[in-house]
Amino acid sequence: MSLLPEEPVSIAKVLDTSFILFKISFKKTVGFGLLLGLISAIIGLMSSLHIEGLIEQGSYTDGRIAILILGLAFVGFLSAFWLYGALIYRIDDIAQGGDASFGEALGVGLKKFPVMLFAVVLYSIAVLLGIIVLVIPGLILSLSLFFYAYFIVLEDQSAYQSLKSSHKLVWKDWWRTAGVFTVPGVIAVIAVIGLGAVAGFLGGFDPDSDLDYLLEAGFNFLSGIFYQFFYVLGYVQFHDLKLRKTGSDLEARMADMGN
């Protein structure tokens, strides 16, 4: 039995359904979130330590460490898109009442990885060109093209087709979709500010301690949980937009028949 609504719902209901699905699926998807957080934590910690070391030494020519960090960041970037695909598949399986294993989800993520990678390159180019042209088009495209990953994983679309499908899906409901993501986004910003204030307060007792590094690593690690919820929210909104599009198409066909 599906956990998703069977007809379009309000923004509040989308958020409510997302929280319910997140809670139900947490144990089965937390592994993906923690892996994403671990990747962020390792890269962030190494970057901070390296930059701090360069400042203390007064040197900016330590190329070997910089290359290592860039290499790790690139591997982390690639791994993230593998995990994103696996996470979306796992969320959908749970929402539909399935019982796919962690390994099966990783296998699907790996299978979709090449298409996901090509799609994110096209996505980045489109958004960048939009920002260069007039900024606002880039912001619009960054949201309207966002659901490409769901089309790739759940509907087996190609990279280019997934971006077209996402844009078409979101276009008439852009502001509604922005509203859905704004609420948790504001909460996340407040949480970041709060954690930053706590880190600054605690670190002030001993400027030479490693507490700031530990707090930064902990924050990056916990960010994986936010990624986890963010993709659950995206999945529920994707489903709601599909229902709205289906309803619009049906109304259009009925109107044509009436004429």
N, C-alpha and C positions, 0 to 999 in steps of 0.2 A: 504493500500500500504506500502511495506517494505521500510525502509530508508537505507537498507544495499545494498552494491554492489552485482551484480549478477555473478561476475567473480573475480578471484584473483586480488588483486591490490598491488601497491607499499606500502612501509612503510609510506611514506608521505601521501598517500591516506587513509591508516588505521588511522593515527593520525587525518587527516582532518575530516574523517567521525565520529571519536570519539568525536571531539570537537562539531560538528554539533548535534550529538545525545545527548551529554551532555547538550547543550544549550536548545534543544527542550524538553528534559525530566526533566530539573532541578526542575521546580516547583512541579512536581509529584513525584520526588524522594528525594528532599532535606530533607524531614522529616526523612528518614532513615539515611542520612548522618549526620544530626544534632543529632540524637539519639546516633549514634556511637561516635560522637565527645563529647557529654555530658558524656557518660560513661568514655571515656578517661580523660576528664577534672576532673571529680569527683575523680577518682582513683588517678590520678597524683597529684592533689592538696592535698588530704589527706595524700598521701605518703610523699610529700615534707614537710608538716607541722609536721608530725610525726617524720621524720628524723631530722628536725631542732630542735624539742623539745628535742629529745634524746641527741643531741650534746650539747645543752645548759645545760641540767641537768647532763651530763656526765654519763648517764645511758643507757644501751642497754638491759634492762630486762623487759621493759613494754610490757608484752606478750599480754594483752587484746587488746590493740590498734592494735598491729601487726596482731593478729588473725582477728580483724574486717577488716583491710585493705586487708588481704589475702582473706577473705570471699567475700568482695566487688569485688576484682579483679576476683575471680572465677565466681561470678554471671555475671560480665561484660563480661568475656570471653564467657560464655554460651550464653548470650544475643546477643553478636556480631554475632555468627554463625546463630542464628535465623534471625537477621536482614540482614546478607549477603544473605541468601536464598531468603528472601522477596525482597531485592534490585535487585537481578538477575532476578527474575520473573517479577518485575515491568519494568525493562529496556527492557526485551524481549517483553513484552506486548506493550510498547510504540513504539518500533522499528517496530513491525508488524502492527501498526495502531489500536491496541486494546484500551480498556477503562476500565481496571480493577481498582477497588477501592483500597485505601490504606489498608483497612481491609482485602480485599481478598488476597492481597499480603502478609500481615502478616500471614494469615491462611495458605498459601502455605509454607511460611518460617517455620512455626511451624510444619507442616506435614513433611517437609524434614529434620527437625532439628536432629532427632536421627541418620539418615544416614550421615548427614554432620559431626556430632560429631565423629562418628566412623571413617569416612574417614580422618578427620584431625589427629586423633591418629595414623592411619596407615601412613599418609603422614609424620608426625613428626618422627616416628620411621625410615622410609626409608631414610629421609634426614639425620638424626642423624647418622645412620649406615654408610651412604656414607661419611660423614665428618670424622668419626672415622677411616674409612679404608684409605682414601687418600685425604680428603678435597674436591678435585675437583669433584669426583662423587656426593658428597652431593650438591654442587652448581648446577650441571647439573640436578639432580633430583628435586631440589627445584623449578626449572622452568618447567621441562618437566611434572611434576605431578600437576602443579598449577591449571589446568582447571577442576579438579575433581568436583568442585562445580557446574560448568555449566552443566556437564553431569548429575549430580544428579538432579538438578532443572529442566533442560530443556528436558532431555531424560529419566528421571526416572530410572537411573541406580543405582546399589548397590554401596556401599562404595568401595569395592575391584575392581569391574568392572570399576568404574569411574576413578580410578587411572591408571588402565591398558589402558583405552581408551585415557586418557590425554597424557600418555607417548607415545603411538603410534601416536597420532595426532601431537605432537610437534617434535618428534625425528628427522625427516629429515629437519625440519625447525627451529631447536633450535636457531641458530644464528640470523635468521630473527626475531624470537619472542623476543630474548634478545634485539635486536635493537629497537623493538617497545616500550619496557618498559624502555629502557635506557634514551630516550629523556625526558619524563616527570619526570623520576627519578632524572636526573641531575638538572632539574628545581626545583624540590622539595628540593634537597640538598642545592642549592643556596639560596632558600627562607628561609630555616631553619637557615643557616648561617647568612643571612641578619637580620632575626628577632632576632637571638641571639645577634648580634652586637647592634641592637637598644635597646634590653632589658638591656644589660650591660651598655650602654651609659646612658640611662634614670635612671637606678637603682643607678648609681654612684653618683647622686645628693643627695641621702638620703639612706644610707646603711640600715637604720632601718625601711624603709617603706615596705609596703606589695605589692609594685608595681611588684616585681619579681614574686610573687605568682599569681597575676592577669594576668600578661603576659603569664605565663606558662599555666594557665587555659584557657586563650583565644586561645593560640596556639593549645592546645589539642582539644579544641572545633572546631576550624577551620580545624583541620586535618580530621574531618568527611567529609568535602567537598572534600578533596583529595581522601578519600576512595570512595566517590561517583563517581568521575571521573575515578579512577583506575579501578573500576568494569565495567564502561562503556567501557573503553579501552580494558579490558579483553574480554568483550562480542564481540566487533567488531573484535578483533584478533581471537577469537574462531571461529567466522563465516568465516573469511578469511582462516583459517587453514582447516576448513571443506571443503571449496570450493577447496582448493589445493589438499586435500586428495581425494575428489571425482574425480577431474581431473586426478590424478595419477592412480587411480583405473580404470578409463575408458580407459586410454591409455594402461594400462597393459592388460585389457580384449581385446582390439582391436588388440594388438600385438599377443596375444594368438590365436585369430581367424585367423590372417594372416598366422600364422605358421601351 
